[in-house]
Amino acid sequence: MVKSVYFVGAGGIGMSALIRYFLHKGCNVGGYDKTPTPLTQTLISEGADIHYEDNLQLVAPCFKDKESTLVVYTPAVPADHSELSFFRDNGFDVQKRAQVLGMLTNQMKGLCVAGTHGKTTTSTMLAHIMHQSSRDCNAFLGGISKNYGTNYILSEKSDFVVIEADEFDRSFHWLRPFMTVITATDPDHLDIYGTKEAYLESFRHYSSLIREDGVLLIHTDLEMKPDVKPGVRVYEYARDKGDFHAENIRIGNGEIFFDFVSPIETIKDIQLGVPVSINIDNGIAAMAIAQLNGVSADEIKKAMKSYEGVDRRFDFKIKTDKIVFLSDYAHHPNEIEQSVKSIRELYADKKIAAVFQPHLYTRTRDFYREFADSLSLLDTVYLCDIYPAREEPIPGVTSKLIYDNLRPGMEKFLVHKEDVVELLSKGDFQVLVSLGAGDIENYVPQIQEMLAEKYNIN
């Protein structure tokens, strides 16, 4: 009987949702993380016992009883972490976060969203539609929903659970989805997978884990060939084709409307609450899964209009005639391309600049040319140093690899993140986007404050 749950890497966005789940279940919850953040401070205020030093003396006695303690860890924690080693060496039940989510998909109907990109937005949209409907749901999300101010939704009555299915470290292989979306399979995490073929094979294997009474909803543009059990229904979706798609798309005045076409029922005049064109694809996927689970047309339409987005996903900070500033988590070349194209569609006649902080040395090494191609769609690029996350530096791999491959003649700057606010204050642009999955987000409030002052925005 689990009475206590200890998290090694407690501050991760996915881990924090599980922390909240076990707190709600009445368990003792504690953990370690490397650095304090607003999120860890919030978790502490909600009842979690979290510390920031790898020190067994700081682990409370209730977490040292192996018969009643579950230990959850993230693959980002080093193998020589002394607390994690203690739990492993002493026979505790030690599981990856993904294993615990897998357990939940065995107990409930898992509505999972996988893919190289788009999964956080799509899963958050789906959770919002389901939660606002008579069907309701639980949800474990990879970002903070702006509708709910959290990455975790709890329902006392629903047996649906929306889960963001992460392919890093093959984590999603622990899940047993009832229904799943696969949004994209552009190769990533080649430090884990090695080759594009191995990456695609991982998604193929994931598709084989869907329950026999389940559904696979797959984007029409993917290279991967699914391998599903007999009985699994397979549908395709995209903006302009597939079983589920959009027609009569209208983009203008900062708004997007379209008709949602499906084998079940066409819903006219869907309005996107976050009006960027990539959300047409994301929205089709979310609406399709909701519709397949009995959510009504009126409930879908209302939820899509009221959807407010996810922190750091096309997150508008300033939106005036003088200046537009937004933050986006995009950190893969294809994500950046989609992000920039969506911005260009909304602001076709404006000068668009981006601050980009590459995430991981291996990703930069593997895709620096593709990053340069995507960033070359902008007018101006401010390129920061690489954010290492879990990695050690690789000789010769720096942001200059991207810088040197940007299109000739474009305005470009190599900049340390500490100097970015000052350099931007002298910049000439009408739209600015902060791109990346690292700590460049910590500078967003300062950039916002500087721009508000520069353009006299109250």
BELZI-V96156 format. One record per pair of residues at least 12 apart in sequence whose C-alpha atoms are under 7 Angstrom apart, sorted by the first residue. I is the first residue (numbers start at 0). J is the second residue. D is the distance in whole Angstrom. If there is no record, write none. Layout:
BEGIN
{{I	J	D} {I	J	D}}
END
This chain:
BEGIN
{{0	67	6} {1	67	5} {1	68	6} {1	69	6} {2	26	5} {2	27	6} {2	67	5} {2	68	6} {3	26	5} {3	27	4} {3	28	6} {3	61	7} {3	62	6} {3	67	6} {3	68	5} {3	69	6} {4	26	7} {4	27	6} {4	28	5} {4	29	7} {4	68	6} {4	69	5} {4	70	6} {5	28	6} {5	29	5} {5	30	5} {5	62	6} {5	69	6} {5	70	5} {5	71	6} {6	29	6} {6	30	4} {6	31	6} {6	70	6} {6	71	5} {6	72	6} {7	30	6} {7	31	5} {7	32	7} {7	71	6} {7	72	5} {7	73	7} {7	83	7} {8	31	6} {8	32	5} {8	72	6} {8	73	6} {8	76	7} {9	30	6} {9	31	6} {9	32	5} {10	32	6} {10	38	7} {10	39	5} {12	141	6} {12	142	7} {13	140	7} {13	141	5} {14	96	7} {16	139	6} {16	150	6} {16	151	5} {28	47	5} {28	48	6} {29	47	5} {29	48	4} {29	49	5} {30	48	6} {30	49	5} {30	50	7} {31	49	6} {31	50	5} {31	51	6} {32	50	6} {32	51	5} {33	51	5} {33	52	7} {34	51	6} {35	51	7} {53	81	7} {53	82	6} {54	82	7} {55	82	6} {65	91	5} {69	92	5} {69	93	6} {70	92	6} {70	93	5} {70	94	6} {71	93	6} {71	94	5} {71	95	5} {71	96	6} {72	94	6} {72	95	5} {72	96	6} {73	95	6} {73	96	6} {75	389	6} {97	170	5} {97	171	7} {97	173	6} {98	173	5} {100	174	7} {101	173	5} {101	174	4} {101	175	6} {104	174	6} {104	175	6} {104	176	6} {105	175	6} {107	158	5} {107	159	6} {107	160	6} {108	158	6} {108	159	5} {108	160	6} {108	177	5} {109	159	6} {109	160	5} {109	161	6} {109	162	7} {109	176	5} {109	177	5} {109	178	6} {110	159	7} {110	160	6} {110	161	5} {110	162	6} {110	176	6} {110	177	6} {110	178	5} {110	179	6} {111	161	6} {111	162	5} {111	163	6} {111	164	6} {111	176	6} {111	178	6} {111	179	5} {111	180	6} {112	162	6} {112	163	5} {112	164	5} {112	179	5} {112	180	5} {112	181	6} {113	163	6} {113	164	5} {113	165	6} {113	180	6} {113	181	5} {113	182	6} {114	181	5} {114	182	5} {114	183	5} {114	184	6} {115	183	5} {115	184	5} {115	185	6} {115	187	7} {116	182	7} {116	183	6} {116	334	6} {117	182	6} {117	281	7} {118	163	6} {118	182	7} {119	140	7} {119	141	6} {119	142	6} {119	163	6} {120	281	7} {120	309	7} {121	281	5} {121	282	7} {121	284	7} {121	285	6} {122	140	7} {122	161	7} {122	162	7} {122	163	6} {122	285	7} {123	140	7} {123	144	7} {124	282	7} {124	285	6} {124	306	7} {125	285	5} {125	286	7} {125	289	7} {126	138	6} {126	161	6} {127	302	7} {127	306	7} {128	289	7} {128	299	6} {128	302	5} {129	289	6} {131	302	7} {132	294	6} {132	298	6} {134	157	7} {134	294	7} {135	154	7} {135	157	6} {136	154	6} {136	157	5} {136	158	7} {136	159	5} {136	160	6} {136	161	7} {137	152	5} {137	153	5} {137	154	5} {137	159	6} {137	160	4} {137	161	6} {138	151	5} {138	152	5} {138	153	7} {138	160	5} {138	161	4} {138	162	6} {139	151	5} {139	152	7} {139	161	6} {139	162	5} {139	163	7} {140	162	6} {140	163	6} {141	163	6} {142	309	6} {142	310	7} {143	309	6} {143	310	5} {144	308	6} {144	309	5} {144	310	7} {145	307	6} {145	308	6} {145	309	5} {145	310	6} {146	306	7} {146	307	6} {167	188	7} {168	191	6} {171	205	7} {172	205	6} {175	208	5} {175	209	6} {175	210	7} {176	208	7} {176	209	5} {176	210	6} {177	209	6} {177	210	5} {177	213	5} {177	214	7} {178	209	7} {178	213	5} {178	214	5} {178	215	6} {179	214	6} {179	215	5} {179	216	6} {180	215	6} {180	216	5} {180	217	6} {180	284	7} {181	216	6} {181	217	5} {181	218	6} {182	217	6} {182	218	6} {183	218	7} {183	221	6} {184	199	7} {184	221	6} {186	198	6} {188	362	7} {190	361	6} {199	223	6} {203	223	7} {203	224	6} {203	225	5} {203	226	6} {204	226	7} {206	225	6} {206	226	6} {206	227	6} {207	226	5} {207	227	5} {207	228	6} {209	227	7} {211	228	6} {211	229	6} {211	230	5} {211	231	5} {212	230	6} {212	231	6} {213	231	5} {213	232	6} {214	231	5} {214	232	5} {214	233	6} {215	232	6} {215	233	5} {215	234	6} {216	233	6} {216	234	5} {216	235	6} {216	236	7} {217	234	6} {217	235	5} {217	236	6} {218	235	6} {218	236	5} {218	237	6} {219	235	6} {219	236	6} {219	237	6} {219	241	7} {236	284	7} {237	280	6} {238	279	6} {238	280	5} {242	261	6} {242	262	6} {243	260	6} {243	261	5} {243	283	7} {243	287	7} {244	259	6} {244	260	5} {244	261	7} {244	283	6} {245	257	6} {245	258	6} {245	259	5} {245	260	6} {246	258	5} {246	259	7} {246	260	7} {253	274	7} {253	345	7} {254	274	5} {255	270	6} {255	271	6} {255	274	5} {256	268	6} {256	269	5} {256	270	5} {256	271	7} {257	269	5} {257	270	7} {266	296	6} {269	300	6} {270	303	6} {270	304	5} {271	303	6} {271	304	5} {272	303	6} {272	304	4} {272	305	6} {272	306	5} {272	307	6} {273	306	7} {273	307	6} {273	308	6} {275	341	6} {276	341	5} {277	337	7} {277	341	6} {286	299	7} {311	326	5} {311	327	5} {311	328	5} {312	326	7} {312	327	5} {312	328	6} {313	325	6} {313	326	6} {313	327	5} {314	326	5} {314	327	6} {316	447	7} {321	429	7} {322	429	5} {322	430	6} {323	429	6} {323	430	5} {323	431	6} {324	430	6} {324	431	5} {324	432	6} {325	431	7} {325	432	5} {325	433	6} {326	432	6} {326	433	5} {326	434	6} {327	432	7} {327	433	6} {327	434	5} {327	435	7} {328	434	6} {328	435	5} {328	436	5} {329	434	6} {329	435	5} {329	436	7} {330	357	7} {330	358	6} {330	434	7} {330	435	5} {330	436	6} {332	369	6} {332	370	5} {332	373	6} {335	373	6} {336	373	5} {339	376	7} {349	429	6} {349	430	7} {350	378	6} {350	428	5} {350	429	5} {350	430	6} {351	377	6} {351	378	5} {351	379	7} {351	428	6} {351	429	6} {351	430	5} {351	431	6} {352	377	6} {352	378	6} {352	379	4} {352	380	6} {352	428	6} {352	430	6} {352	431	5} {352	432	6} {353	379	6} {353	380	5} {353	381	6} {353	431	5} {353	432	5} {353	433	6} {353	434	7} {354	380	6} {354	381	5} {354	382	6} {354	432	6} {354	433	5} {354	434	6} {355	381	6} {355	382	5} {355	383	6} {355	433	6} {355	434	5} {355	435	6} {356	382	6} {356	383	5} {356	384	6} {356	385	6} {356	386	7} {356	434	7} {356	435	5} {356	437	7} {356	439	7} {357	384	7} {357	385	5} {357	386	6} {357	435	6} {358	385	6} {358	386	5} {358	387	6} {358	435	7} {358	436	6} {358	437	6} {359	385	6} {359	386	6} {359	387	5} {359	388	6} {359	390	7} {360	385	7} {360	387	6} {360	390	7} {360	392	6} {360	393	6} {360	396	6} {364	396	6} {367	400	6} {367	401	5} {368	401	6} {368	404	6} {370	401	6} {371	401	5} {371	402	7} {371	404	6} {371	405	5} {372	405	7} {375	405	6} {375	406	6} {378	409	6} {378	410	7} {379	409	6} {379	410	5} {379	411	6} {380	410	7} {380	411	5} {380	412	6} {381	411	6} {381	412	5} {381	413	6} {381	414	6} {382	398	7} {382	412	6} {382	413	5} {382	414	6} {383	398	7} {383	413	6} {383	414	5} {383	415	5} {383	416	6} {384	397	7} {384	398	6} {384	415	6} {385	397	7} {385	398	6} {386	437	6} {416	439	7} {420	445	7} {420	446	6} {424	449	7}}
END
